Amino acid sequence: GHSNSYQRTIVNSNLRQPQPKHTTNVSTQQDISSAATRYAQTRYPFPPFIIRFPLKNINDKHVAEEISLHFKQQHQLDLSFLNYRSSQAKCLENEQDVLLYVKDVESFTNLLDYKKWPITLDNNSFTVPSTPSIPPQLSLIIKNVDLRININEFAEHIKLQFPEVKNVIRLKNKMQQEIRYIKIEFIPYLARNEMLKKGRINIDYRTYDIEEYLAPASVLICSKCCGIGHFKRQCTQDAITCKLCGQTYTDVKQHTCTNVPKCVHCDGAHASNATNC
């Protein structure tokens, strides 16, 4: 039936074709999955909103507080931030970015409406260099869509019925082959939740099942030892592990990589930090 929400949950990593894997003991698998879950939960659940200023020394805390106050006073909307920080990684020399990380889906959808933003922040003009991608929490999967169906016509049918749907994307597997799943991305989360409750959608006289879309959990891999669940600065290993060939060494000058990929986790023919392992 469709009563249990977990029955309508699809994990993106399962949409790829399974690769042959060497067996690992159960405890290792549990360690890896719990580490992956922990890492995914400690990262920010939504991509950041990036605000670019044409000068440095912008106070990121002031920016976050000011935009929250503006949305509250002008639009009666609440914004909740998990964090905010400054960055110059992608800026010109005299520019500064402020990255805002929201806490919940309501804040994300509110901020996506750039028409509601103030004209200045921290008494300065600003630009928005890019729009954050729509996250899994605002997406759904349509199952078993024939590969012969024209995706553009299919998208038109969906958007006529559901104007809240912004993007319609045919998913691909690891081999970059199209598969029978289509992802739809919403802006108002309420419309997305309503569709998920129904569990199905009618498009062009056909009924399709609807599933939740969950992004694959990111696994934290140490850049020193290739171990799972910690950063390099927390690493307790003395030796360094080559992420390509899997050999360990204490002095980088004494290490000659074989250039033959070998994963330390599964012995597969790929680098130890490969995300598809």
Summary of the structure (lengths in Angstrom):
residues: 277
radius of gyration: 22.6
end to end distance: 33.0
largest distance: 66.7
contacts: 728
relative contact order: 0.15
helix: 30%
strand: 23%
